[in-house]
Amino acid sequence: MPEAIVTGIVVAVLGISIFLTRDSLDNMMDTCQIIFWCSAVIVAWLTYVNARTGILQPIRTEVFKVQLAELQEVQEIFVAKNELELREDISLGQLVTANARLLLDDFCRIVLAERYESASERISVGDGWRPLEPTILAVIQEESWLGDQAKSQDERIKFWQDYSLSGLVIPREYKQGLNRIRGSLSHPFLPNSTKLAIGVYVDQINKYVDILEATLTECAKELPNRYQTSESLRQIRDGTTAETWLFNAVNRRIAAEPTLVRLSSDILKSIREYLQVERLTTS
């Protein structure tokens, strides 16, 4: 009987080996490998899911606490603030006023051969408060036109037509406000969507500086026709003084840009959406 069983097994093996060609054996090996790797992936995924609710959960909780603190810091900068308050956070008004006075002082020195008194008012620059300093261009022209080299006002006005305001005065409060917003971008656990929205906000603030420089340079060309003496700069014309006229011109350009309120709403929206997704994935 045992000899018959062995004989039967041998015959069966020979039969299978004859039946299975080389190609079918290769296919069987490929199928086995696919089944193996699929099983390995499933086992790894199940292991991760189990660890997530066990070993990894405390780590995830601590990371989320840090993340919430970072998000709260960002919210404190923008939440419940109107356009005026957001502009005050970066001292935008002081930035415009300081550079408007700088332009008027240059105009007085170069064209009127006088001084603009408001330019002596102190503003916060660097680590302390100091008066506005005249631009290098104004100092050079003021010195070169003294004595025998004195120019007529018509010649001074002709020179003024090529004037370009450069080297803007940046108040300390403006730098501090901008740096506070930029600082939030360095938070390691801040969601990418929020960082992107903050980046757009910072770019818009930087664009205000370009708008300020371009607008004041354009307005400079109109000054000789509007004002003939330094006294007239302080007098009300068309309902405004020279400073107010320049301030309004810059504000009209800024008003055509996306508002800070809208951009800050995008930042806060990105935070809300992230927290909603996080709540769904952890529940």
C-alpha atoms as an extended CHARMM CRD file, in Angstrom:
* protein
*
       283  EXT
         1         1  MET       CA              0.0000000000        0.0000000000        0.0000000000  PROA      1               0.0000000000
         2         2  PRO       CA              2.7020000000        2.5880000000        0.8540000000  PROA      2               0.0000000000
         3         3  GLU       CA              4.4370000000        1.7800000000       -2.4190000000  PROA      3               0.0000000000
         4         4  ALA       CA              1.1710000000        2.5050000000       -4.2480000000  PROA      4               0.0000000000
         5         5  ILE       CA              0.7680000000        5.8940000000       -2.4820000000  PROA      5               0.0000000000
         6         6  VAL       CA              4.3210000000        6.9320000000       -3.2880000000  PROA      6               0.0000000000
         7         7  THR       CA              3.8560000000        5.8340000000       -6.8500000000  PROA      7               0.0000000000
         8         8  GLY       CA              0.6560000000        7.8570000000       -7.0640000000  PROA      8               0.0000000000
         9         9  ILE       CA              2.3370000000       10.9920000000       -5.6960000000  PROA      9               0.0000000000
        10        10  VAL       CA              5.2120000000       10.6390000000       -8.1390000000  PROA      10              0.0000000000
        11        11  VAL       CA              2.8090000000       10.2090000000      -11.0160000000  PROA      11              0.0000000000
        12        12  ALA       CA              0.8120000000       13.2530000000       -9.8510000000  PROA      12              0.0000000000
        13        13  VAL       CA              3.9170000000       15.4150000000       -9.5850000000  PROA      13              0.0000000000
        14        14  LEU       CA              5.0800000000       14.2920000000      -13.0070000000  PROA      14              0.0000000000
        15        15  GLY       CA              1.6550000000       15.0380000000      -14.3800000000  PROA      15              0.0000000000
        16        16  ILE       CA              1.5740000000       18.5040000000      -12.8760000000  PROA      16              0.0000000000
        17        17  SER       CA              5.0840000000       19.2430000000      -14.0670000000  PROA      17              0.0000000000
        18        18  ILE       CA              4.1330000000       18.1550000000      -17.5700000000  PROA      18              0.0000000000
        19        19  PHE       CA              0.8880000000       20.1590000000      -17.4280000000  PROA      19              0.0000000000
        20        20  LEU       CA              2.4800000000       23.3530000000      -16.1360000000  PROA      20              0.0000000000
        21        21  THR       CA              4.5970000000       25.0270000000      -18.7350000000  PROA      21              0.0000000000
        22        22  ARG       CA              7.4340000000       27.4260000000      -17.9180000000  PROA      22              0.0000000000
        23        23  ASP       CA              5.2420000000       30.4530000000      -18.6470000000  PROA      23              0.0000000000
        24        24  SER       CA              2.4890000000       29.3630000000      -16.2930000000  PROA      24              0.0000000000
        25        25  LEU       CA              5.0420000000       28.8470000000      -13.5080000000  PROA      25              0.0000000000
        26        26  ASP       CA              6.3170000000       32.4280000000      -14.0540000000  PROA      26              0.0000000000
        27        27  ASN       CA              2.7790000000       33.7330000000      -13.9100000000  PROA      27              0.0000000000
        28        28  MET       CA              2.1510000000       31.8780000000      -10.6840000000  PROA      28              0.0000000000
        29        29  MET       CA              5.3090000000       33.3890000000       -9.1530000000  PROA      29              0.0000000000
        30        30  ASP       CA              4.2460000000       36.9060000000      -10.2010000000  PROA      30              0.0000000000
        31        31  THR       CA              0.8090000000       36.3570000000       -8.7060000000  PROA      31              0.0000000000
        32        32  CYS       CA              2.3140000000       35.1870000000       -5.4340000000  PROA      32              0.0000000000
        33        33  GLN       CA              4.5500000000       38.2560000000       -5.2710000000  PROA      33              0.0000000000
        34        34  ILE       CA              1.6060000000       40.5890000000       -5.8850000000  PROA      34              0.0000000000
        35        35  ILE       CA             -0.3740000000       38.8800000000       -3.1300000000  PROA      35              0.0000000000
        36        36  PHE       CA              2.6140000000       39.1560000000       -0.7830000000  PROA      36              0.0000000000
        37        37  TRP       CA              3.2200000000       42.8930000000       -1.3150000000  PROA      37              0.0000000000
        38        38  CYS       CA             -0.4830000000       43.7090000000       -1.1050000000  PROA      38              0.0000000000
        39        39  SER       CA             -0.6540000000       41.8530000000        2.1770000000  PROA      39              0.0000000000
        40        40  ALA       CA              2.4310000000       43.7190000000        3.4280000000  PROA      40              0.0000000000
        41        41  VAL       CA              0.8980000000       47.1000000000        2.5960000000  PROA      41              0.0000000000
        42        42  ILE       CA             -2.3710000000       46.2080000000        4.3210000000  PROA      42              0.0000000000
        43        43  VAL       CA             -0.5210000000       45.0040000000        7.4240000000  PROA      43              0.0000000000
        44        44  ALA       CA              1.5880000000       48.2110000000        7.5070000000  PROA      44              0.0000000000
        45        45  TRP       CA             -1.4790000000       50.4290000000        7.1690000000  PROA      45              0.0000000000
        46        46  LEU       CA             -3.3440000000       48.5890000000        9.9230000000  PROA      46              0.0000000000
        47        47  THR       CA             -0.2630000000       48.8650000000       12.1430000000  PROA      47              0.0000000000
        48        48  TYR       CA             -0.1210000000       52.6610000000       11.5450000000  PROA      48              0.0000000000
        49        49  VAL       CA             -3.8230000000       53.0890000000       12.2840000000  PROA      49              0.0000000000
        50        50  ASN       CA             -3.4390000000       51.1620000000       15.5040000000  PROA      50              0.0000000000
        51        51  ALA       CA             -0.3310000000       53.1600000000       16.4890000000  PROA      51              0.0000000000
        52        52  ARG       CA             -2.0780000000       56.4370000000       15.6940000000  PROA      52              0.0000000000
        53        53  THR       CA             -4.6240000000       55.7940000000       18.3820000000  PROA      53              0.0000000000
        54        54  GLY       CA             -1.9930000000       54.5220000000       20.7340000000  PROA      54              0.0000000000
        55        55  ILE       CA              1.7110000000       55.3770000000       20.6130000000  PROA      55              0.0000000000
        56        56  LEU       CA              1.4800000000       58.3550000000       18.1900000000  PROA      56              0.0000000000
        57        57  GLN       CA             -1.5580000000       60.0160000000       19.7480000000  PROA      57              0.0000000000
        58        58  PRO       CA              0.2960000000       61.7540000000       22.6370000000  PROA      58              0.0000000000
        59        59  ILE       CA              2.8600000000       63.1570000000       20.1810000000  PROA      59              0.0000000000
        60        60  ARG       CA              0.1330000000       64.3640000000       17.8580000000  PROA      60              0.0000000000
        61        61  THR       CA             -1.6730000000       66.0080000000       20.7700000000  PROA      61              0.0000000000
        62        62  GLU       CA              1.4170000000       67.9710000000       21.8190000000  PROA      62              0.0000000000
        63        63  VAL       CA              2.0760000000       69.1090000000       18.2500000000  PROA      63              0.0000000000
        64        64  PHE       CA             -1.5160000000       70.2600000000       17.9140000000  PROA      64              0.0000000000
        65        65  LYS       CA             -1.2050000000       72.2980000000       21.1340000000  PROA      65              0.0000000000
        66        66  VAL       CA              1.7930000000       74.1500000000       19.7010000000  PROA      66              0.0000000000
        67        67  GLN       CA             -0.0420000000       74.6140000000       16.4260000000  PROA      67              0.0000000000
        68        68  LEU       CA             -3.0930000000       76.0770000000       18.1800000000  PROA      68              0.0000000000
        69        69  ALA       CA             -0.8600000000       78.5740000000       19.9930000000  PROA      69              0.0000000000
        70        70  GLU       CA              0.6580000000       79.6800000000       16.6750000000  PROA      70              0.0000000000
        71        71  LEU       CA             -2.7650000000       80.0150000000       15.0590000000  PROA      71              0.0000000000
        72        72  GLN       CA             -4.0330000000       82.0280000000       18.0160000000  PROA      72              0.0000000000
        73        73  GLU       CA             -1.0700000000       84.3990000000       17.6850000000  PROA      73              0.0000000000
        74        74  VAL       CA             -1.9280000000       84.9860000000       14.0280000000  PROA      74              0.0000000000
        75        75  GLN       CA             -5.5990000000       85.5290000000       14.8490000000  PROA      75              0.0000000000
        76        76  GLU       CA             -4.7200000000       88.1810000000       17.4290000000  PROA      76              0.0000000000
        77        77  ILE       CA             -3.0560000000       90.2390000000       14.6850000000  PROA      77              0.0000000000
        78        78  PHE       CA             -6.0680000000       90.2840000000       12.3530000000  PROA      78              0.0000000000
        79        79  VAL       CA             -9.3090000000       89.3100000000       14.0820000000  PROA      79              0.0000000000
        80        80  ALA       CA            -12.0990000000       91.8990000000       14.5600000000  PROA      80              0.0000000000
        81        81  LYS       CA            -10.1350000000       94.7650000000       12.9480000000  PROA      81              0.0000000000
        82        82  ASN       CA            -11.3810000000       97.1940000000       10.3320000000  PROA      82              0.0000000000
        83        83  GLU       CA             -9.3510000000       98.7410000000        7.5120000000  PROA      83              0.0000000000
        84        84  LEU       CA             -8.2570000000      101.7510000000        9.5600000000  PROA      84              0.0000000000
        85        85  GLU       CA             -7.0590000000       99.5930000000       12.4590000000  PROA      85              0.0000000000
        86        86  LEU       CA             -5.0870000000       97.2980000000       10.1500000000  PROA      86              0.0000000000
        87        87  ARG       CA             -3.4020000000      100.3350000000        8.5910000000  PROA      87              0.0000000000
        88        88  GLU       CA             -2.6240000000      101.7490000000       12.0200000000  PROA      88              0.0000000000
        89        89  ASP       CA             -0.9190000000       98.4630000000       12.9490000000  PROA      89              0.0000000000
        90        90  ILE       CA              1.7570000000       99.2660000000       10.3510000000  PROA      90              0.0000000000
        91        91  SER       CA              1.6160000000      103.0610000000       10.8670000000  PROA      91              0.0000000000
        92        92  LEU       CA              0.7220000000      103.5710000000        7.2260000000  PROA      92              0.0000000000
        93        93  GLY       CA             -0.5000000000      107.1110000000        7.9090000000  PROA      93              0.0000000000
        94        94  GLN       CA              2.7990000000      108.0860000000        9.5080000000  PROA      94              0.0000000000
        95        95  LEU       CA              4.6860000000      106.5600000000        6.5830000000  PROA      95              0.0000000000
        96        96  VAL       CA              2.7410000000      108.7040000000        4.0980000000  PROA      96              0.0000000000
        97        97  THR       CA              2.9190000000      111.8900000000        6.1820000000  PROA      97              0.0000000000
        98        98  ALA       CA              6.6720000000      111.6450000000        6.8070000000  PROA      98              0.0000000000
        99        99  ASN       CA              7.4850000000      111.2230000000        3.1350000000  PROA      99              0.0000000000
       100       100  ALA       CA              5.0080000000      113.9070000000        2.0470000000  PROA      100             0.0000000000
       101       101  ARG       CA              6.8470000000      116.3230000000        4.3420000000  PROA      101             0.0000000000
       102       102  LEU       CA             10.1600000000      115.1340000000        2.9440000000  PROA      102             0.0000000000
       103       103  LEU       CA              8.9460000000      115.9040000000       -0.5840000000  PROA      103             0.0000000000
       104       104  LEU       CA              7.6830000000      119.3600000000        0.4090000000  PROA      104             0.0000000000
       105       105  ASP       CA             10.9780000000      120.1200000000        2.1400000000  PROA      105             0.0000000000
       106       106  ASP       CA             12.8790000000      119.1710000000       -1.0210000000  PROA      106             0.0000000000
       107       107  PHE       CA             10.5390000000      121.3860000000       -3.0470000000  PROA      107             0.0000000000
       108       108  CYS       CA             11.0890000000      124.3180000000       -0.7270000000  PROA      108             0.0000000000
       109       109  ARG       CA             14.8690000000      123.9280000000       -0.7310000000  PROA      109             0.0000000000
       110       110  ILE       CA             15.3330000000      123.2950000000       -4.4500000000  PROA      110             0.0000000000
       111       111  VAL       CA             12.6400000000      125.5010000000       -6.0280000000  PROA      111             0.0000000000
       112       112  LEU       CA             11.7070000000      128.1410000000       -3.4410000000  PROA      112             0.0000000000
       113       113  ALA       CA             15.0960000000      128.4380000000       -1.7150000000  PROA      113             0.0000000000
       114       114  GLU       CA             13.3080000000      128.2570000000        1.6320000000  PROA      114             0.0000000000
       115       115  ARG       CA             12.5990000000      125.7130000000        4.3770000000  PROA      115             0.0000000000
       116       116  TYR       CA              9.4460000000      123.7290000000        5.0120000000  PROA      116             0.0000000000
       117       117  GLU       CA              8.7660000000      124.1670000000        8.7130000000  PROA      117             0.0000000000
       118       118  SER       CA              6.7180000000      120.9610000000        9.2020000000  PROA      118             0.0000000000
       119       119  ALA       CA              9.7240000000      118.9380000000        8.0930000000  PROA      119             0.0000000000
       120       120  SER       CA             11.3880000000      119.7770000000       11.4080000000  PROA      120             0.0000000000
       121       121  GLU       CA              8.7230000000      117.8800000000       13.3530000000  PROA      121             0.0000000000
       122       122  ARG       CA             10.1560000000      114.7690000000       14.9170000000  PROA      122             0.0000000000
       123       123  ILE       CA              9.2080000000      111.2670000000       13.7910000000  PROA      123             0.0000000000
       124       124  SER       CA             10.2740000000      107.8700000000       15.0780000000  PROA      124             0.0000000000
       125       125  VAL       CA             13.0750000000      106.4460000000       12.9670000000  PROA      125             0.0000000000
       126       126  GLY       CA             15.4830000000      103.7130000000       14.0410000000  PROA      126             0.0000000000
       127       127  ASP       CA             15.8710000000      103.5930000000       17.8190000000  PROA      127             0.0000000000
       128       128  GLY       CA             14.6180000000      107.0790000000       18.6280000000  PROA      128             0.0000000000
       129       129  TRP       CA             12.8530000000      110.2370000000       17.5250000000  PROA      129             0.0000000000
       130       130  ARG       CA             14.5870000000      112.7500000000       15.3030000000  PROA      130             0.0000000000
       131       131  PRO       CA             13.6810000000      115.4470000000       12.7780000000  PROA      131             0.0000000000
       132       132  LEU       CA             13.3650000000      114.5700000000        9.1270000000  PROA      132             0.0000000000
       133       133  GLU       CA             16.6660000000      115.0690000000        7.3470000000  PROA      133             0.0000000000
       134       134  PRO       CA             16.7520000000      116.6430000000        3.8680000000  PROA      134             0.0000000000
       135       135  THR       CA             17.5790000000      114.3500000000        0.9760000000  PROA      135             0.0000000000
       136       136  ILE       CA             21.0810000000      114.3250000000       -0.4710000000  PROA      136             0.0000000000
       137       137  LEU       CA             19.7540000000      115.8420000000       -3.7020000000  PROA      137             0.0000000000
       138       138  ALA       CA             18.2700000000      118.8140000000       -1.8480000000  PROA      138             0.0000000000
       139       139  VAL       CA             21.4790000000      119.4300000000        0.1100000000  PROA      139             0.0000000000
       140       140  ILE       CA             23.6660000000      119.2930000000       -3.0160000000  PROA      140             0.0000000000
       141       141  GLN       CA             21.4540000000      121.6570000000       -5.0110000000  PROA      141             0.0000000000
       142       142  GLU       CA             21.0360000000      123.9880000000       -2.0730000000  PROA      142             0.0000000000
       143       143  GLU       CA             24.8030000000      124.3150000000       -1.6900000000  PROA      143             0.0000000000
       144       144  SER       CA             25.5790000000      124.5230000000       -5.4130000000  PROA      144             0.0000000000
       145       145  TRP       CA             23.0750000000      127.3240000000       -6.0210000000  PROA      145             0.0000000000
       146       146  LEU       CA             24.4500000000      129.6740000000       -3.3860000000  PROA      146             0.0000000000
       147       147  GLY       CA             26.3480000000      132.8220000000       -4.2570000000  PROA      147             0.0000000000
       148       148  ASP       CA             27.4880000000      133.2210000000       -7.8490000000  PROA      148             0.0000000000
       149       149  GLN       CA             25.7950000000      129.9780000000       -8.8960000000  PROA      149             0.0000000000
       150       150  ALA       CA             22.3540000000      131.1180000000       -7.7960000000  PROA      150             0.0000000000
       151       151  LYS       CA             19.6460000000      130.1550000000      -10.2660000000  PROA      151             0.0000000000
       152       152  SER       CA             16.4450000000      131.9140000000      -11.1720000000  PROA      152             0.0000000000
       153       153  GLN       CA             13.2270000000      130.3070000000      -10.0360000000  PROA      153             0.0000000000
       154       154  ASP       CA             12.3940000000      129.3770000000      -13.6360000000  PROA      154             0.0000000000
       155       155  GLU       CA             15.6910000000      127.4870000000      -13.8540000000  PROA      155             0.0000000000
       156       156  ARG       CA             14.9850000000      125.8010000000      -10.5450000000  PROA      156             0.0000000000
       157       157  ILE       CA             11.5090000000      124.7640000000      -11.7060000000  PROA      157             0.0000000000
       158       158  LYS       CA             12.9780000000      123.3180000000      -14.8980000000  PROA      158             0.0000000000
       159       159  PHE       CA             15.4350000000      121.2770000000      -12.8440000000  PROA      159             0.0000000000
       160       160  TRP       CA             12.5790000000      120.1650000000      -10.5530000000  PROA      160             0.0000000000
       161       161  GLN       CA             10.6630000000      118.5490000000      -13.4180000000  PROA      161             0.0000000000
       162       162  ASP       CA             13.1610000000      115.6580000000      -13.3480000000  PROA      162             0.0000000000
       163       163  TYR       CA             12.7940000000      115.2040000000       -9.6000000000  PROA      163             0.0000000000
       164       164  SER       CA             12.2480000000      111.6770000000       -8.2960000000  PROA      164             0.0000000000
       165       165  LEU       CA             11.6870000000      110.8900000000       -4.6350000000  PROA      165             0.0000000000
       166       166  SER       CA             14.0560000000      108.1320000000       -3.5520000000  PROA      166             0.0000000000
       167       167  GLY       CA             15.2280000000      106.7140000000       -0.2580000000  PROA      167             0.0000000000
       168       168  LEU       CA             11.8860000000      106.8510000000        1.5210000000  PROA      168             0.0000000000
       169       169  VAL       CA             11.7710000000      107.4900000000        5.2440000000  PROA      169             0.0000000000
       170       170  ILE       CA             10.4950000000      104.3300000000        6.9650000000  PROA      170             0.0000000000
       171       171  PRO       CA              9.1580000000      105.0000000000       10.5040000000  PROA      171             0.0000000000
       172       172  ARG       CA             10.0770000000      102.5800000000       13.2660000000  PROA      172             0.0000000000
       173       173  GLU       CA              6.4300000000      101.6570000000       13.9140000000  PROA      173             0.0000000000
       174       174  TYR       CA              6.0010000000      100.6300000000       10.2890000000  PROA      174             0.0000000000
       175       175  LYS       CA              8.9730000000       98.2710000000       10.5210000000  PROA      175             0.0000000000
       176       176  GLN       CA              7.7770000000       96.8390000000       13.8270000000  PROA      176             0.0000000000
       177       177  GLY       CA              4.2610000000       96.1980000000       12.5070000000  PROA      177             0.0000000000
       178       178  LEU       CA              5.5310000000       94.5880000000        9.3240000000  PROA      178             0.0000000000
       179       179  ASN       CA              8.0730000000       92.4550000000       11.1910000000  PROA      179             0.0000000000
       180       180  ARG       CA              5.3580000000       91.1830000000       13.5480000000  PROA      180             0.0000000000
       181       181  ILE       CA              3.3310000000       89.9430000000       10.5930000000  PROA      181             0.0000000000
       182       182  ARG       CA              6.3780000000       88.5040000000        8.8320000000  PROA      182             0.0000000000
       183       183  GLY       CA              7.4250000000       86.7620000000       12.0380000000  PROA      183             0.0000000000
       184       184  SER       CA              4.3510000000       84.5490000000       11.9310000000  PROA      184             0.0000000000
       185       185  LEU       CA              5.6720000000       83.0280000000        8.6880000000  PROA      185             0.0000000000
       186       186  SER       CA              8.5390000000       81.4590000000       10.6420000000  PROA      186             0.0000000000
       187       187  HSD       CA              6.1840000000       79.3650000000       12.7920000000  PROA      187             0.0000000000
       188       188  PRO       CA              7.0510000000       75.7400000000       11.9230000000  PROA      188             0.0000000000
       189       189  PHE       CA              3.5770000000       74.2630000000       12.4440000000  PROA      189             0.0000000000
       190       190  LEU       CA              1.5460000000       76.9560000000       10.6980000000  PROA      190             0.0000000000
       191       191  PRO       CA             -0.5630000000       75.4350000000        7.8700000000  PROA      191             0.0000000000
       192       192  ASN       CA              0.7600000000       76.1330000000        4.3760000000  PROA      192             0.0000000000
       193       193  SER       CA             -2.5680000000       77.6560000000        3.3250000000  PROA      193             0.0000000000
       194       194  THR       CA             -2.2960000000       80.2040000000        6.1500000000  PROA      194             0.0000000000
       195       195  LYS       CA              1.3340000000       80.9910000000        5.3290000000  PROA      195             0.0000000000
       196       196  LEU       CA              0.3530000000       81.5730000000        1.7130000000  PROA      196             0.0000000000
       197       197  ALA       CA             -2.4300000000       83.9930000000        2.7420000000  PROA      197             0.0000000000
       198       198  ILE       CA             -0.0650000000       85.8690000000        5.0740000000  PROA      198             0.0000000000
       199       199  GLY       CA              2.4880000000       86.1060000000        2.2520000000  PROA      199             0.0000000000
       200       200  VAL       CA             -0.1230000000       87.7900000000        0.0270000000  PROA      200             0.0000000000
       201       201  TYR       CA             -0.8980000000       90.2350000000        2.8580000000  PROA      201             0.0000000000
       202       202  VAL       CA              2.8010000000       91.1280000000        3.2950000000  PROA      202             0.0000000000
       203       203  ASP       CA              3.2380000000       91.5900000000       -0.4680000000  PROA      203             0.0000000000
       204       204  GLN       CA              0.3520000000       94.0640000000       -0.4790000000  PROA      204             0.0000000000
       205       205  ILE       CA              1.9260000000       96.0810000000        2.3460000000  PROA      205             0.0000000000
       206       206  ASN       CA              5.2070000000       96.2050000000        0.4350000000  PROA      206             0.0000000000
       207       207  LYS       CA              3.3070000000       97.3520000000       -2.6280000000  PROA      207             0.0000000000
       208       208  TYR       CA              2.0180000000      100.3410000000       -0.6470000000  PROA      208             0.0000000000
       209       209  VAL       CA              5.6040000000      101.6030000000       -0.4100000000  PROA      209             0.0000000000
       210       210  ASP       CA              5.9750000000      101.4310000000       -4.2010000000  PROA      210             0.0000000000
       211       211  ILE       CA              2.6420000000      103.2270000000       -4.6180000000  PROA      211             0.0000000000
       212       212  LEU       CA              3.7410000000      105.9210000000       -2.1730000000  PROA      212             0.0000000000
       213       213  GLU       CA              7.0140000000      106.5780000000       -3.9900000000  PROA      213             0.0000000000
       214       214  ALA       CA              5.4000000000      106.6380000000       -7.4500000000  PROA      214             0.0000000000
       215       215  THR       CA              2.4930000000      108.8800000000       -6.3710000000  PROA      215             0.0000000000
       216       216  LEU       CA              4.6530000000      111.4500000000       -4.5940000000  PROA      216             0.0000000000
       217       217  THR       CA              7.0220000000      111.5970000000       -7.5630000000  PROA      217             0.0000000000
       218       218  GLU       CA              4.0780000000      112.2930000000       -9.8800000000  PROA      218             0.0000000000
       219       219  CYS       CA              2.6170000000      114.9190000000       -7.5390000000  PROA      219             0.0000000000
       220       220  ALA       CA              6.0120000000      116.6240000000       -7.3210000000  PROA      220             0.0000000000
       221       221  LYS       CA              5.6560000000      117.8120000000      -10.9210000000  PROA      221             0.0000000000
       222       222  GLU       CA              2.4280000000      119.6540000000      -10.0400000000  PROA      222             0.0000000000
       223       223  LEU       CA              3.8630000000      121.5050000000       -7.0300000000  PROA      223             0.0000000000
       224       224  PRO       CA              5.3440000000      124.5240000000       -8.9310000000  PROA      224             0.0000000000
       225       225  ASN       CA              1.9550000000      125.2920000000      -10.4990000000  PROA      225             0.0000000000
       226       226  ARG       CA              0.0360000000      124.8920000000       -7.2370000000  PROA      226             0.0000000000
       227       227  TYR       CA              2.3820000000      126.6130000000       -4.7910000000  PROA      227             0.0000000000
       228       228  GLN       CA              4.7190000000      129.5770000000       -5.3490000000  PROA      228             0.0000000000
       229       229  THR       CA              5.8390000000      130.1980000000       -1.7600000000  PROA      229             0.0000000000
       230       230  SER       CA              6.4510000000      128.1130000000        1.3360000000  PROA      230             0.0000000000
       231       231  GLU       CA              3.6290000000      130.0040000000        3.0260000000  PROA      231             0.0000000000
       232       232  SER       CA              1.1790000000      128.8670000000        0.3490000000  PROA      232             0.0000000000
       233       233  LEU       CA              2.0380000000      125.2520000000        1.1720000000  PROA      233             0.0000000000
       234       234  ARG       CA              0.4330000000      125.6960000000        4.5860000000  PROA      234             0.0000000000
       235       235  GLN       CA             -2.5690000000      127.5960000000        3.3250000000  PROA      235             0.0000000000
       236       236  ILE       CA             -5.8100000000      125.8160000000        2.4610000000  PROA      236             0.0000000000
       237       237  ARG       CA             -6.3790000000      125.4710000000       -1.2480000000  PROA      237             0.0000000000
       238       238  ASP       CA             -9.3210000000      123.5520000000       -2.6840000000  PROA      238             0.0000000000
       239       239  GLY       CA            -10.1480000000      122.5460000000        0.8680000000  PROA      239             0.0000000000
       240       240  THR       CA             -6.7260000000      121.0850000000        1.6680000000  PROA      240             0.0000000000
       241       241  THR       CA             -3.1910000000      122.0550000000        2.5930000000  PROA      241             0.0000000000
       242       242  ALA       CA             -0.2700000000      120.7330000000        0.5440000000  PROA      242             0.0000000000
       243       243  GLU       CA              0.2980000000      117.8770000000        3.0150000000  PROA      243             0.0000000000
       244       244  THR       CA             -3.3510000000      116.8470000000        2.9320000000  PROA      244             0.0000000000
       245       245  TRP       CA             -3.3920000000      117.0550000000       -0.8660000000  PROA      245             0.0000000000
       246       246  LEU       CA             -0.4620000000      114.6470000000       -1.0890000000  PROA      246             0.0000000000
       247       247  PHE       CA             -1.9500000000      112.3850000000        1.5950000000  PROA      247             0.0000000000
       248       248  ASN       CA             -5.2550000000      112.1660000000       -0.2920000000  PROA      248             0.0000000000
       249       249  ALA       CA             -3.4990000000      111.4610000000       -3.5940000000  PROA      249             0.0000000000
       250       250  VAL       CA             -1.6900000000      108.4730000000       -2.0640000000  PROA      250             0.0000000000
       251       251  ASN       CA             -4.8590000000      107.2060000000       -0.3580000000  PROA      251             0.0000000000
       252       252  ARG       CA             -6.7710000000      107.2550000000       -3.6440000000  PROA      252             0.0000000000
       253       253  ARG       CA             -4.1370000000      104.9860000000       -5.1910000000  PROA      253             0.0000000000
       254       254  ILE       CA             -4.1500000000      102.6700000000       -2.1940000000  PROA      254             0.0000000000
       255       255  ALA       CA             -7.9690000000      102.5200000000       -2.2340000000  PROA      255             0.0000000000
       256       256  ALA       CA             -7.8020000000      101.0000000000       -5.7280000000  PROA      256             0.0000000000
       257       257  GLU       CA             -5.8220000000       98.0360000000       -4.3200000000  PROA      257             0.0000000000
       258       258  PRO       CA             -7.2360000000       94.9720000000       -2.5170000000  PROA      258             0.0000000000
       259       259  THR       CA             -8.1830000000       96.0460000000        1.0090000000  PROA      259             0.0000000000
       260       260  LEU       CA             -6.3030000000       94.7880000000        4.0510000000  PROA      260             0.0000000000
       261       261  VAL       CA             -9.6420000000       93.7140000000        5.5340000000  PROA      261             0.0000000000
       262       262  ARG       CA            -10.2900000000       91.3810000000        2.6120000000  PROA      262             0.0000000000
       263       263  LEU       CA             -6.7800000000       89.9330000000        2.7340000000  PROA      263             0.0000000000
       264       264  SER       CA             -6.9560000000       89.4570000000        6.5080000000  PROA      264             0.0000000000
       265       265  SER       CA            -10.3080000000       87.6810000000        6.0440000000  PROA      265             0.0000000000
       266       266  ASP       CA             -8.5630000000       85.2440000000        3.7070000000  PROA      266             0.0000000000
       267       267  ILE       CA             -6.0190000000       84.5200000000        6.4490000000  PROA      267             0.0000000000
       268       268  LEU       CA             -8.6750000000       83.9070000000        9.0860000000  PROA      268             0.0000000000
       269       269  LYS       CA            -10.6920000000       81.7820000000        6.6440000000  PROA      269             0.0000000000
       270       270  SER       CA             -7.6730000000       79.5370000000        6.0060000000  PROA      270             0.0000000000
       271       271  ILE       CA             -7.3540000000       79.0000000000        9.7650000000  PROA      271             0.0000000000
       272       272  ARG       CA            -11.0300000000       78.0970000000       10.1760000000  PROA      272             0.0000000000
       273       273  GLU       CA            -10.9460000000       75.6670000000        7.2640000000  PROA      273             0.0000000000
       274       274  TYR       CA             -7.8090000000       73.9770000000        8.5960000000  PROA      274             0.0000000000
       275       275  LEU       CA             -9.3270000000       73.5070000000       12.0550000000  PROA      275             0.0000000000
       276       276  GLN       CA            -12.4960000000       72.0490000000       10.5420000000  PROA      276             0.0000000000
       277       277  VAL       CA            -10.4950000000       69.4990000000        8.5610000000  PROA      277             0.0000000000
       278       278  GLU       CA             -8.3860000000       68.6830000000       11.6070000000  PROA      278             0.0000000000
       279       279  ARG       CA            -11.5180000000       68.1050000000       13.6740000000  PROA      279             0.0000000000
       280       280  LEU       CA            -12.9350000000       65.7030000000       11.0800000000  PROA      280             0.0000000000
       281       281  THR       CA             -9.7310000000       63.6950000000       10.7510000000  PROA      281             0.0000000000
       282       282  THR       CA             -9.3010000000       63.2480000000       14.5130000000  PROA      282             0.0000000000
       283       283  SER       CA            -12.9300000000       62.4250000000       15.3270000000  PROA      283             0.0000000000
